[in-house]
Amino acid sequence: SVPLRFELAFGAEPGETGPAFPLAHGALPLRGRVDRVDRRADGALEVIDFKTGKARARNGRLRSRFFEKTQVQLQLPVYMEAVAQVLGEPVARATY
């Protein structure tokens, strides 16, 4: 893959109409910064989020156990939705 964007910010400026996560009864406005967006060899987009510590969930899994509690990791799906809306094309994959 080839890096396409670094530190892609979305919804950060006051008054900016940024991406929103669709919900059953409306949408949740999103604000954040994606570490990196790559263009894969097949042309698809991929979101990469770098962690300085150990990631608590393995790639491809949204649910994990941490200290005997179930956690749901929503960061990557939210990033995928935000990047798709900001760049105007679907994101095929997101990884830590």
Jmol script that loads the backbone (N, CA, C; Angstrom):
load data "model"
ATOM      1  N   SER A   1       0.828  -1.193   0.000  1.00  0.00           N
ATOM      2  CA  SER A   1       0.000   0.000   0.000  1.00  0.00           C
ATOM      3  C   SER A   1       0.870   1.253   0.000  1.00  0.00           C
ATOM      4  N   VAL A   2       0.263   2.352  -0.414  1.00  0.00           N
ATOM      5  CA  VAL A   2       0.962   3.631  -0.493  1.00  0.00           C
ATOM      6  C   VAL A   2       0.254   4.624   0.424  1.00  0.00           C
ATOM      7  N   PRO A   3       0.985   5.281   1.332  1.00  0.00           N
ATOM      8  CA  PRO A   3       0.341   6.284   2.183  1.00  0.00           C
ATOM      9  C   PRO A   3      -0.292   7.388   1.347  1.00  0.00           C
ATOM     10  N   LEU A   4      -1.546   7.711   1.675  1.00  0.00           N
ATOM     11  CA  LEU A   4      -2.302   8.725   0.944  1.00  0.00           C
ATOM     12  C   LEU A   4      -2.480   9.992   1.793  1.00  0.00           C
ATOM     13  N   ARG A   5      -2.801   9.817   3.070  1.00  0.00           N
ATOM     14  CA  ARG A   5      -2.994  10.927   3.995  1.00  0.00           C
ATOM     15  C   ARG A   5      -2.405  10.583   5.359  1.00  0.00           C
ATOM     16  N   PHE A   6      -1.832  11.575   6.004  1.00  0.00           N
ATOM     17  CA  PHE A   6      -1.346  11.440   7.378  1.00  0.00           C
ATOM     18  C   PHE A   6      -2.125  12.424   8.249  1.00  0.00           C
ATOM     19  N   GLU A   7      -2.471  11.999   9.458  1.00  0.00           N
ATOM     20  CA  GLU A   7      -3.168  12.884  10.410  1.00  0.00           C
ATOM     21  C   GLU A   7      -4.378  13.567   9.768  1.00  0.00           C
ATOM     22  N   LEU A   8      -5.236  12.777   9.160  1.00  0.00           N
ATOM     23  CA  LEU A   8      -6.435  13.298   8.506  1.00  0.00           C
ATOM     24  C   LEU A   8      -7.452  13.704   9.567  1.00  0.00           C
ATOM     25  N   ALA A   9      -7.659  15.012   9.736  1.00  0.00           N
ATOM     26  CA  ALA A   9      -8.594  15.530  10.740  1.00  0.00           C
ATOM     27  C   ALA A   9      -9.987  15.646  10.135  1.00  0.00           C
ATOM     28  N   PHE A  10     -10.986  15.433  10.972  1.00  0.00           N
ATOM     29  CA  PHE A  10     -12.368  15.579  10.524  1.00  0.00           C
ATOM     30  C   PHE A  10     -13.226  16.147  11.653  1.00  0.00           C
ATOM     31  N   GLY A  11     -14.143  17.043  11.281  1.00  0.00           N
ATOM     32  CA  GLY A  11     -15.075  17.627  12.228  1.00  0.00           C
ATOM     33  C   GLY A  11     -14.437  18.481  13.302  1.00  0.00           C
ATOM     34  N   ALA A  12     -13.215  18.968  13.076  1.00  0.00           N
ATOM     35  CA  ALA A  12     -12.466  19.675  14.117  1.00  0.00           C
ATOM     36  C   ALA A  12     -12.741  21.175  14.162  1.00  0.00           C
ATOM     37  N   GLU A  13     -13.076  21.769  13.052  1.00  0.00           N
ATOM     38  CA  GLU A  13     -13.263  23.221  12.998  1.00  0.00           C
ATOM     39  C   GLU A  13     -14.668  23.617  13.452  1.00  0.00           C
ATOM     40  N   PRO A  14     -14.792  24.656  14.267  1.00  0.00           N
ATOM     41  CA  PRO A  14     -16.121  25.116  14.674  1.00  0.00           C
ATOM     42  C   PRO A  14     -16.966  25.494  13.453  1.00  0.00           C
ATOM     43  N   GLY A  15     -18.188  25.038  13.451  1.00  0.00           N
ATOM     44  CA  GLY A  15     -19.088  25.339  12.340  1.00  0.00           C
ATOM     45  C   GLY A  15     -18.895  24.447  11.128  1.00  0.00           C
ATOM     46  N   GLU A  16     -17.873  23.609  11.131  1.00  0.00           N
ATOM     47  CA  GLU A  16     -17.611  22.703  10.004  1.00  0.00           C
ATOM     48  C   GLU A  16     -18.646  21.584   9.993  1.00  0.00           C
ATOM     49  N   THR A  17     -19.176  21.293   8.832  1.00  0.00           N
ATOM     50  CA  THR A  17     -20.056  20.147   8.686  1.00  0.00           C
ATOM     51  C   THR A  17     -19.186  18.941   8.408  1.00  0.00           C
ATOM     52  N   GLY A  18     -18.927  18.171   9.447  1.00  0.00           N
ATOM     53  CA  GLY A  18     -18.058  17.014   9.324  1.00  0.00           C
ATOM     54  C   GLY A  18     -18.857  15.743   9.135  1.00  0.00           C
ATOM     55  N   PRO A  19     -18.182  14.625   9.157  1.00  0.00           N
ATOM     56  CA  PRO A  19     -18.867  13.353   8.999  1.00  0.00           C
ATOM     57  C   PRO A  19     -19.747  13.048  10.211  1.00  0.00           C
ATOM     58  N   ALA A  20     -20.699  12.157  10.017  1.00  0.00           N
ATOM     59  CA  ALA A  20     -21.600  11.748  11.091  1.00  0.00           C
ATOM     60  C   ALA A  20     -21.826  10.246  10.989  1.00  0.00           C
ATOM     61  N   PHE A  21     -21.904   9.590  12.130  1.00  0.00           N
ATOM     62  CA  PHE A  21     -22.157   8.146  12.172  1.00  0.00           C
ATOM     63  C   PHE A  21     -23.667   7.939  12.172  1.00  0.00           C
ATOM     64  N   PRO A  22     -24.195   7.198  11.187  1.00  0.00           N
ATOM     65  CA  PRO A  22     -25.648   7.029  11.085  1.00  0.00           C
ATOM     66  C   PRO A  22     -26.198   6.183  12.238  1.00  0.00           C
ATOM     67  N   LEU A  23     -27.298   6.644  12.805  1.00  0.00           N
ATOM     68  CA  LEU A  23     -28.000   5.924  13.864  1.00  0.00           C
ATOM     69  C   LEU A  23     -29.444   5.712  13.442  1.00  0.00           C
ATOM     70  N   ALA A  24     -30.174   4.920  14.176  1.00  0.00           N
ATOM     71  CA  ALA A  24     -31.562   4.629  13.829  1.00  0.00           C
ATOM     72  C   ALA A  24     -32.420   5.888  13.793  1.00  0.00           C
ATOM     73  N   HIS A  25     -32.150   6.834  14.687  1.00  0.00           N
ATOM     74  CA  HIS A  25     -32.975   8.039  14.769  1.00  0.00           C
ATOM     75  C   HIS A  25     -32.130   9.290  14.615  1.00  0.00           C
ATOM     76  N   GLY A  26     -31.327   9.354  13.578  1.00  0.00           N
ATOM     77  CA  GLY A  26     -30.497  10.527  13.332  1.00  0.00           C
ATOM     78  C   GLY A  26     -29.057  10.140  13.067  1.00  0.00           C
ATOM     79  N   ALA A  27     -28.154  11.005  13.491  1.00  0.00           N
ATOM     80  CA  ALA A  27     -26.732  10.744  13.252  1.00  0.00           C
ATOM     81  C   ALA A  27     -25.914  11.379  14.372  1.00  0.00           C
ATOM     82  N   LEU A  28     -24.781  10.769  14.681  1.00  0.00           N
ATOM     83  CA  LEU A  28     -23.869  11.254  15.705  1.00  0.00           C
ATOM     84  C   LEU A  28     -22.710  11.970  15.015  1.00  0.00           C
ATOM     85  N   PRO A  29     -22.554  13.284  15.208  1.00  0.00           N
ATOM     86  CA  PRO A  29     -21.439  13.995  14.576  1.00  0.00           C
ATOM     87  C   PRO A  29     -20.096  13.434  15.057  1.00  0.00           C
ATOM     88  N   LEU A  30     -19.152  13.316  14.156  1.00  0.00           N
ATOM     89  CA  LEU A  30     -17.848  12.750  14.481  1.00  0.00           C
ATOM     90  C   LEU A  30     -16.767  13.822  14.437  1.00  0.00           C
ATOM     91  N   ARG A  31     -15.813  13.686  15.339  1.00  0.00           N
ATOM     92  CA  ARG A  31     -14.667  14.588  15.368  1.00  0.00           C
ATOM     93  C   ARG A  31     -13.447  13.776  15.772  1.00  0.00           C
ATOM     94  N   GLY A  32     -12.355  13.936  15.049  1.00  0.00           N
ATOM     95  CA  GLY A  32     -11.153  13.194  15.384  1.00  0.00           C
ATOM     96  C   GLY A  32     -10.055  13.376  14.359  1.00  0.00           C
ATOM     97  N   ARG A  33      -9.086  12.480  14.457  1.00  0.00           N
ATOM     98  CA  ARG A  33      -7.928  12.531  13.564  1.00  0.00           C
ATOM     99  C   ARG A  33      -7.461  11.090  13.321  1.00  0.00           C
ATOM    100  N   VAL A  34      -7.393  10.719  12.058  1.00  0.00           N
ATOM    101  CA  VAL A  34      -6.935   9.383  11.668  1.00  0.00           C
ATOM    102  C   VAL A  34      -5.433   9.445  11.416  1.00  0.00           C
ATOM    103  N   ASP A  35      -4.692   8.508  11.997  1.00  0.00           N
ATOM    104  CA  ASP A  35      -3.232   8.529  11.864  1.00  0.00           C
ATOM    105  C   ASP A  35      -2.776   8.442  10.407  1.00  0.00           C
ATOM    106  N   ARG A  36      -3.319   7.468   9.670  1.00  0.00           N
ATOM    107  CA  ARG A  36      -2.867   7.306   8.286  1.00  0.00           C
ATOM    108  C   ARG A  36      -3.952   6.642   7.450  1.00  0.00           C
ATOM    109  N   VAL A  37      -4.055   7.065   6.192  1.00  0.00           N
ATOM    110  CA  VAL A  37      -4.943   6.429   5.215  1.00  0.00           C
ATOM    111  C   VAL A  37      -4.068   6.017   4.044  1.00  0.00           C
ATOM    112  N   ASP A  38      -4.122   4.742   3.688  1.00  0.00           N
ATOM    113  CA  ASP A  38      -3.327   4.201   2.584  1.00  0.00           C
ATOM    114  C   ASP A  38      -4.209   3.851   1.402  1.00  0.00           C
ATOM    115  N   ARG A  39      -3.609   3.855   0.213  1.00  0.00           N
ATOM    116  CA  ARG A  39      -4.240   3.325  -0.995  1.00  0.00           C
ATOM    117  C   ARG A  39      -3.592   1.959  -1.228  1.00  0.00           C
ATOM    118  N   ARG A  40      -4.400   0.903  -1.158  1.00  0.00           N
ATOM    119  CA  ARG A  40      -3.877  -0.446  -1.355  1.00  0.00           C
ATOM    120  C   ARG A  40      -3.616  -0.712  -2.833  1.00  0.00           C
ATOM    121  N   ALA A  41      -2.907  -1.777  -3.117  1.00  0.00           N
ATOM    122  CA  ALA A  41      -2.573  -2.145  -4.499  1.00  0.00           C
ATOM    123  C   ALA A  41      -3.827  -2.385  -5.340  1.00  0.00           C
ATOM    124  N   ASP A  42      -4.923  -2.841  -4.684  1.00  0.00           N
ATOM    125  CA  ASP A  42      -6.168  -3.081  -5.427  1.00  0.00           C
ATOM    126  C   ASP A  42      -7.000  -1.806  -5.602  1.00  0.00           C
ATOM    127  N   GLY A  43      -6.478  -0.658  -5.123  1.00  0.00           N
ATOM    128  CA  GLY A  43      -7.156   0.622  -5.272  1.00  0.00           C
ATOM    129  C   GLY A  43      -8.024   1.018  -4.091  1.00  0.00           C
ATOM    130  N   ALA A  44      -8.262   0.102  -3.174  1.00  0.00           N
ATOM    131  CA  ALA A  44      -9.114   0.375  -2.019  1.00  0.00           C
ATOM    132  C   ALA A  44      -8.369   1.195  -0.961  1.00  0.00           C
ATOM    133  N   LEU A  45      -9.147   1.857  -0.105  1.00  0.00           N
ATOM    134  CA  LEU A  45      -8.565   2.611   1.002  1.00  0.00           C
ATOM    135  C   LEU A  45      -8.434   1.733   2.239  1.00  0.00           C
ATOM    136  N   GLU A  46      -7.414   2.021   3.033  1.00  0.00           N
ATOM    137  CA  GLU A  46      -7.199   1.319   4.299  1.00  0.00           C
ATOM    138  C   GLU A  46      -6.814   2.347   5.353  1.00  0.00           C
ATOM    139  N   VAL A  47      -7.455   2.276   6.517  1.00  0.00           N
ATOM    140  CA  VAL A  47      -7.152   3.153   7.647  1.00  0.00           C
ATOM    141  C   VAL A  47      -6.178   2.425   8.564  1.00  0.00           C
ATOM    142  N   ILE A  48      -5.134   3.136   8.992  1.00  0.00           N
ATOM    143  CA  ILE A  48      -4.155   2.564   9.920  1.00  0.00           C
ATOM    144  C   ILE A  48      -4.076   3.476  11.141  1.00  0.00           C
ATOM    145  N   ASP A  49      -4.267   2.878  12.318  1.00  0.00           N
ATOM    146  CA  ASP A  49      -4.170   3.624  13.568  1.00  0.00           C
ATOM    147  C   ASP A  49      -2.982   3.076  14.357  1.00  0.00           C
ATOM    148  N   PHE A  50      -2.033   3.942  14.658  1.00  0.00           N
ATOM    149  CA  PHE A  50      -0.844   3.531  15.387  1.00  0.00           C
ATOM    150  C   PHE A  50      -1.093   3.633  16.880  1.00  0.00           C
ATOM    151  N   LYS A  51      -0.607   2.670  17.630  1.00  0.00           N
ATOM    152  CA  LYS A  51      -0.727   2.656  19.078  1.00  0.00           C
ATOM    153  C   LYS A  51       0.666   2.666  19.684  1.00  0.00           C
ATOM    154  N   THR A  52       0.855   3.487  20.746  1.00  0.00           N
ATOM    155  CA  THR A  52       2.161   3.505  21.419  1.00  0.00           C
ATOM    156  C   THR A  52       2.272   2.363  22.411  1.00  0.00           C
ATOM    157  N   GLY A  53       1.144   1.884  22.916  1.00  0.00           N
ATOM    158  CA  GLY A  53       1.126   0.734  23.816  1.00  0.00           C
ATOM    159  C   GLY A  53       0.568  -0.461  23.077  1.00  0.00           C
ATOM    160  N   LYS A  54       0.194  -1.466  23.824  1.00  0.00           N
ATOM    161  CA  LYS A  54      -0.371  -2.670  23.229  1.00  0.00           C
ATOM    162  C   LYS A  54      -1.853  -2.454  22.908  1.00  0.00           C
ATOM    163  N   ALA A  55      -2.259  -2.813  21.718  1.00  0.00           N
ATOM    164  CA  ALA A  55      -3.676  -2.731  21.350  1.00  0.00           C
ATOM    165  C   ALA A  55      -4.431  -3.798  22.125  1.00  0.00           C
ATOM    166  N   ARG A  56      -5.585  -3.437  22.676  1.00  0.00           N
ATOM    167  CA  ARG A  56      -6.343  -4.373  23.495  1.00  0.00           C
ATOM    168  C   ARG A  56      -7.159  -5.361  22.681  1.00  0.00           C
ATOM    169  N   ALA A  57      -7.413  -5.061  21.436  1.00  0.00           N
ATOM    170  CA  ALA A  57      -8.197  -5.958  20.588  1.00  0.00           C
ATOM    171  C   ALA A  57      -7.358  -6.353  19.385  1.00  0.00           C
ATOM    172  N   ARG A  58      -7.525  -7.593  18.969  1.00  0.00           N
ATOM    173  CA  ARG A  58      -6.822  -8.030  17.762  1.00  0.00           C
ATOM    174  C   ARG A  58      -7.544  -7.507  16.539  1.00  0.00           C
ATOM    175  N   ASN A  59      -6.791  -7.340  15.457  1.00  0.00           N
ATOM    176  CA  ASN A  59      -7.400  -6.872  14.211  1.00  0.00           C
ATOM    177  C   ASN A  59      -8.535  -7.793  13.813  1.00  0.00           C
ATOM    178  N   GLY A  60      -9.595  -7.200  13.335  1.00  0.00           N
ATOM    179  CA  GLY A  60     -10.740  -7.979  12.876  1.00  0.00           C
ATOM    180  C   GLY A  60     -11.730  -8.314  13.973  1.00  0.00           C
ATOM    181  N   ARG A  61     -11.424  -7.961  15.221  1.00  0.00           N
ATOM    182  CA  ARG A  61     -12.330  -8.257  16.324  1.00  0.00           C
ATOM    183  C   ARG A  61     -12.742  -6.968  17.012  1.00  0.00           C
ATOM    184  N   LEU A  62     -14.027  -6.777  17.146  1.00  0.00           N
ATOM    185  CA  LEU A  62     -14.518  -5.592  17.831  1.00  0.00           C
ATOM    186  C   LEU A  62     -14.704  -5.851  19.317  1.00  0.00           C
ATOM    187  N   ARG A  63     -14.908  -7.107  19.687  1.00  0.00           N
ATOM    188  CA  ARG A  63     -15.176  -7.451  21.080  1.00  0.00           C
ATOM    189  C   ARG A  63     -13.971  -8.208  21.648  1.00  0.00           C
ATOM    190  N   SER A  64     -13.592  -7.843  22.878  1.00  0.00           N
ATOM    191  CA  SER A  64     -12.480  -8.521  23.523  1.00  0.00           C
ATOM    192  C   SER A  64     -12.714  -8.561  25.032  1.00  0.00           C
ATOM    193  N   ARG A  65     -11.918  -9.352  25.721  1.00  0.00           N
ATOM    194  CA  ARG A  65     -11.981  -9.429  27.178  1.00  0.00           C
ATOM    195  C   ARG A  65     -10.780  -8.691  27.741  1.00  0.00           C
ATOM    196  N   PHE A  66     -11.013  -7.863  28.752  1.00  0.00           N
ATOM    197  CA  PHE A  66      -9.937  -7.110  29.393  1.00  0.00           C
ATOM    198  C   PHE A  66     -10.252  -7.050  30.877  1.00  0.00           C
ATOM    199  N   PHE A  67      -9.376  -7.613  31.702  1.00  0.00           N
ATOM    200  CA  PHE A  67      -9.599  -7.698  33.145  1.00  0.00           C
ATOM    201  C   PHE A  67     -10.973  -8.274  33.459  1.00  0.00           C
ATOM    202  N   GLU A  68     -11.292  -9.393  32.803  1.00  0.00           N
ATOM    203  CA  GLU A  68     -12.542 -10.130  33.012  1.00  0.00           C
ATOM    204  C   GLU A  68     -13.803  -9.358  32.608  1.00  0.00           C
ATOM    205  N   LYS A  69     -13.657  -8.303  31.857  1.00  0.00           N
ATOM    206  CA  LYS A  69     -14.808  -7.543  31.367  1.00  0.00           C
ATOM    207  C   LYS A  69     -14.798  -7.536  29.850  1.00  0.00           C
ATOM    208  N   THR A  70     -15.979  -7.564  29.268  1.00  0.00           N
ATOM    209  CA  THR A  70     -16.100  -7.484  27.815  1.00  0.00           C
ATOM    210  C   THR A  70     -16.006  -6.023  27.402  1.00  0.00           C
ATOM    211  N   GLN A  71     -15.157  -5.759  26.415  1.00  0.00           N
ATOM    212  CA  GLN A  71     -15.033  -4.422  25.858  1.00  0.00           C
ATOM    213  C   GLN A  71     -15.363  -4.481  24.377  1.00  0.00           C
ATOM    214  N   VAL A  72     -15.981  -3.433  23.893  1.00  0.00           N
ATOM    215  CA  VAL A  72     -16.261  -3.312  22.470  1.00  0.00           C
ATOM    216  C   VAL A  72     -15.437  -2.149  21.941  1.00  0.00           C
ATOM    217  N   GLN A  73     -14.616  -2.422  20.950  1.00  0.00           N
ATOM    218  CA  GLN A  73     -13.732  -1.413  20.363  1.00  0.00           C
ATOM    219  C   GLN A  73     -14.422  -0.798  19.145  1.00  0.00           C
ATOM    220  N   LEU A  74     -14.774   0.465  19.235  1.00  0.00           N
ATOM    221  CA  LEU A  74     -15.496   1.125  18.148  1.00  0.00           C
ATOM    222  C   LEU A  74     -14.639   2.101  17.357  1.00  0.00           C
ATOM    223  N   GLN A  75     -13.405   2.310  17.766  1.00  0.00           N
ATOM    224  CA  GLN A  75     -12.572   3.320  17.111  1.00  0.00           C
ATOM    225  C   GLN A  75     -12.396   3.039  15.618  1.00  0.00           C
ATOM    226  N   LEU A  76     -12.024   1.829  15.251  1.00  0.00           N
ATOM    227  CA  LEU A  76     -11.774   1.542  13.833  1.00  0.00           C
ATOM    228  C   LEU A  76     -13.039   1.650  12.973  1.00  0.00           C
ATOM    229  N   PRO A  77     -14.197   1.112  13.396  1.00  0.00           N
ATOM    230  CA  PRO A  77     -15.397   1.302  12.571  1.00  0.00           C
ATOM    231  C   PRO A  77     -15.792   2.772  12.421  1.00  0.00           C
ATOM    232  N   VAL A  78     -15.605   3.558  13.480  1.00  0.00           N
ATOM    233  CA  VAL A  78     -15.912   4.990  13.400  1.00  0.00           C
ATOM    234  C   VAL A  78     -14.956   5.666  12.427  1.00  0.00           C
ATOM    235  N   TYR A  79     -13.664   5.331  12.504  1.00  0.00           N
ATOM    236  CA  TYR A  79     -12.686   5.890  11.572  1.00  0.00           C
ATOM    237  C   TYR A  79     -13.022   5.517  10.135  1.00  0.00           C
ATOM    238  N   MET A  80     -13.438   4.283   9.903  1.00  0.00           N
ATOM    239  CA  MET A  80     -13.784   3.856   8.550  1.00  0.00           C
ATOM    240  C   MET A  80     -14.933   4.693   7.996  1.00  0.00           C
ATOM    241  N   GLU A  81     -15.952   4.922   8.814  1.00  0.00           N
ATOM    242  CA  GLU A  81     -17.111   5.719   8.388  1.00  0.00           C
ATOM    243  C   GLU A  81     -16.701   7.161   8.120  1.00  0.00           C
ATOM    244  N   ALA A  82     -15.906   7.742   9.010  1.00  0.00           N
ATOM    245  CA  ALA A  82     -15.486   9.138   8.849  1.00  0.00           C
ATOM    246  C   ALA A  82     -14.639   9.324   7.593  1.00  0.00           C
ATOM    247  N   VAL A  83     -13.676   8.448   7.368  1.00  0.00           N
ATOM    248  CA  VAL A  83     -12.799   8.565   6.198  1.00  0.00           C
ATOM    249  C   VAL A  83     -13.604   8.383   4.911  1.00  0.00           C
ATOM    250  N   ALA A  84     -14.525   7.433   4.907  1.00  0.00           N
ATOM    251  CA  ALA A  84     -15.357   7.217   3.718  1.00  0.00           C
ATOM    252  C   ALA A  84     -16.140   8.476   3.374  1.00  0.00           C
ATOM    253  N   GLN A  85     -16.669   9.150   4.385  1.00  0.00           N
ATOM    254  CA  GLN A  85     -17.431  10.375   4.135  1.00  0.00           C
ATOM    255  C   GLN A  85     -16.533  11.533   3.727  1.00  0.00           C
ATOM    256  N   VAL A  86     -15.386  11.680   4.380  1.00  0.00           N
ATOM    257  CA  VAL A  86     -14.485  12.801   4.078  1.00  0.00           C
ATOM    258  C   VAL A  86     -13.871  12.667   2.695  1.00  0.00           C
ATOM    259  N   LEU A  87     -13.425  11.459   2.331  1.00  0.00           N
ATOM    260  CA  LEU A  87     -12.744  11.270   1.045  1.00  0.00           C
ATOM    261  C   LEU A  87     -13.694  10.836  -0.072  1.00  0.00           C
ATOM    262  N   GLY A  88     -14.921  10.514   0.272  1.00  0.00           N
ATOM    263  CA  GLY A  88     -15.909  10.198  -0.754  1.00  0.00           C
ATOM    264  C   GLY A  88     -15.766   8.843  -1.411  1.00  0.00           C
ATOM    265  N   GLU A  89     -15.122   7.900  -0.728  1.00  0.00           N
ATOM    266  CA  GLU A  89     -15.039   6.534  -1.252  1.00  0.00           C
ATOM    267  C   GLU A  89     -14.958   5.556  -0.086  1.00  0.00           C
ATOM    268  N   PRO A  90     -15.427   4.316  -0.295  1.00  0.00           N
ATOM    269  CA  PRO A  90     -15.466   3.364   0.805  1.00  0.00           C
ATOM    270  C   PRO A  90     -14.075   2.952   1.280  1.00  0.00           C
ATOM    271  N   VAL A  91     -14.018   2.571   2.550  1.00  0.00           N
ATOM    272  CA  VAL A  91     -12.783   2.068   3.151  1.00  0.00           C
ATOM    273  C   VAL A  91     -12.917   0.560   3.289  1.00  0.00           C
ATOM    274  N   ALA A  92     -11.974  -0.185   2.740  1.00  0.00           N
ATOM    275  CA  ALA A  92     -12.054  -1.640   2.723  1.00  0.00           C
ATOM    276  C   ALA A  92     -11.612  -2.278   4.035  1.00  0.00           C
ATOM    277  N   ARG A  93     -10.715  -1.588   4.769  1.00  0.00           N
ATOM    278  CA  ARG A  93     -10.145  -2.230   5.940  1.00  0.00           C
ATOM    279  C   ARG A  93      -9.560  -1.168   6.875  1.00  0.00           C
ATOM    280  N   ALA A  94      -9.544  -1.501   8.172  1.00  0.00           N
ATOM    281  CA  ALA A  94      -8.893  -0.647   9.158  1.00  0.00           C
ATOM    282  C   ALA A  94      -8.121  -1.545  10.120  1.00  0.00           C
ATOM    283  N   THR A  95      -6.912  -1.142  10.463  1.00  0.00           N
ATOM    284  CA  THR A  95      -6.066  -1.951  11.338  1.00  0.00           C
ATOM    285  C   THR A  95      -5.362  -1.080  12.369  1.00  0.00           C
ATOM    286  N   TYR A  96      -4.980  -1.742  13.481  1.00  0.00           N
ATOM    287  CA  TYR A  96      -4.137  -1.085  14.481  1.00  0.00           C
ATOM    288  C   TYR A  96      -2.696  -1.357  14.126  1.00  0.00           C
TER     289      TYR A  96
END
end "model"
wireframe off; spacefill off
backbone 0.3
color backbone group
